[in-house]
Amino acid sequence: MQLHRVQSRSYGFNVGTVTYDYSDSVEKGMVISQTVEPGTKASAGTSISITVSNGPKPEEKIEVQSFVGQQESALKSWASSERTLYQYI
């Protein structure tokens, strides 16, 4: 992002807000959209805001396997391998 800031200032533009959003079609770290349309003539001092991709949205739900008849450690092992959070209640 630093390189973009230097280049935009040399043309008299300002870096506006940088927001992040999920995208199934745009690779993580790449710009999804900008506030000034490409090809538009803009005055010096114009702020250009961008939205940067976080990549695809992670699954919110995962299938839970059966732990019946297994030791507690089986659930802990599965939870950590699935990058889920668990806590004792």
C-alpha positions as a Python dict, from the first residue, in 0.01 Angstrom:
ca = {
    (1, 'M'): (0, 0, 0),
    (2, 'Q'): (289, 241, 65),
    (3, 'L'): (388, 248, -303),
    (4, 'H'): (32, 335, -402),
    (5, 'R'): (25, 624, -157),
    (6, 'V'): (346, 774, -298),
    (7, 'Q'): (230, 739, -659),
    (8, 'S'): (-115, 884, -593),
    (9, 'R'): (30, 1190, -416),
    (10, 'S'): (271, 1259, -701),
    (11, 'Y'): (-32, 1306, -926),
    (12, 'G'): (-204, 1526, -668),
    (13, 'F'): (-450, 1262, -547),
    (14, 'N'): (-513, 1157, -190),
    (15, 'V'): (-559, 804, -65),
    (16, 'G'): (-903, 788, 89),
    (17, 'T'): (-1049, 511, 300),
    (18, 'V'): (-922, 157, 255),
    (19, 'T'): (-1186, -104, 338),
    (20, 'Y'): (-1178, -482, 316),
    (21, 'D'): (-1443, -724, 190),
    (22, 'Y'): (-1473, -1090, 95),
    (23, 'S'): (-1471, -1187, -272),
    (24, 'D'): (-1502, -1524, -444),
    (25, 'S'): (-1362, -1383, -767),
    (26, 'V'): (-1085, -1144, -656),
    (27, 'E'): (-764, -1277, -499),
    (28, 'K'): (-682, -1177, -141),
    (29, 'G'): (-491, -846, -127),
    (30, 'M'): (-610, -727, -469),
    (31, 'V'): (-831, -420, -514),
    (32, 'I'): (-1199, -502, -574),
    (33, 'S'): (-1325, -152, -640),
    (34, 'Q'): (-1241, 216, -619),
    (35, 'T'): (-1445, 532, -573),
    (36, 'V'): (-1321, 709, -887),
    (37, 'E'): (-1413, 515, -1200),
    (38, 'P'): (-1125, 418, -1431),
    (39, 'G'): (-1091, 661, -1721),
    (40, 'T'): (-1251, 943, -1524),
    (41, 'K'): (-1070, 1278, -1519),
    (42, 'A'): (-1032, 1397, -1161),
    (43, 'S'): (-896, 1716, -1011),
    (44, 'A'): (-582, 1731, -801),
    (45, 'G'): (-667, 1675, -437),
    (46, 'T'): (-934, 1416, -516),
    (47, 'S'): (-946, 1131, -263),
    (48, 'I'): (-957, 781, -406),
    (49, 'S'): (-1092, 515, -170),
    (50, 'I'): (-1048, 145, -241),
    (51, 'T'): (-1192, -186, -129),
    (52, 'V'): (-937, -467, -94),
    (53, 'S'): (-1025, -835, -116),
    (54, 'N'): (-1000, -1067, 183),
    (55, 'G'): (-1043, -1357, -58),
    (56, 'P'): (-1334, -1598, -33),
    (57, 'K'): (-1549, -1581, 278),
    (58, 'P'): (-1465, -1870, 510),
    (59, 'E'): (-1728, -2131, 579),
    (60, 'E'): (-1939, -2028, 875),
    (61, 'K'): (-2051, -2380, 948),
    (62, 'I'): (-1862, -2704, 936),
    (63, 'E'): (-1988, -3058, 963),
    (64, 'V'): (-1941, -3205, 1309),
    (65, 'Q'): (-1838, -3566, 1336),
    (66, 'S'): (-1963, -3804, 1606),
    (67, 'F'): (-1758, -3813, 1924),
    (68, 'V'): (-1986, -4061, 2100),
    (69, 'G'): (-1778, -4339, 2251),
    (70, 'Q'): (-1453, -4143, 2211),
    (71, 'Q'): (-1238, -3972, 2469),
    (72, 'E'): (-1255, -3598, 2530),
    (73, 'S'): (-914, -3556, 2366),
    (74, 'A'): (-1066, -3664, 2032),
    (75, 'L'): (-1291, -3358, 2029),
    (76, 'K'): (-1004, -3126, 2128),
    (77, 'S'): (-782, -3269, 1857),
    (78, 'W'): (-1055, -3235, 1593),
    (79, 'A'): (-1143, -2882, 1704),
    (80, 'S'): (-784, -2760, 1681),
    (81, 'S'): (-731, -2925, 1342),
    (82, 'E'): (-1047, -2758, 1208),
    (83, 'R'): (-933, -2422, 1346),
    (84, 'T'): (-1247, -2396, 1555),
    (85, 'L'): (-1265, -2246, 1900),
    (86, 'Y'): (-1377, -2445, 2196),
    (87, 'Q'): (-1422, -2357, 2557),
    (88, 'Y'): (-1519, -2539, 2873),
    (89, 'I'): (-1865, -2454, 3001),
}
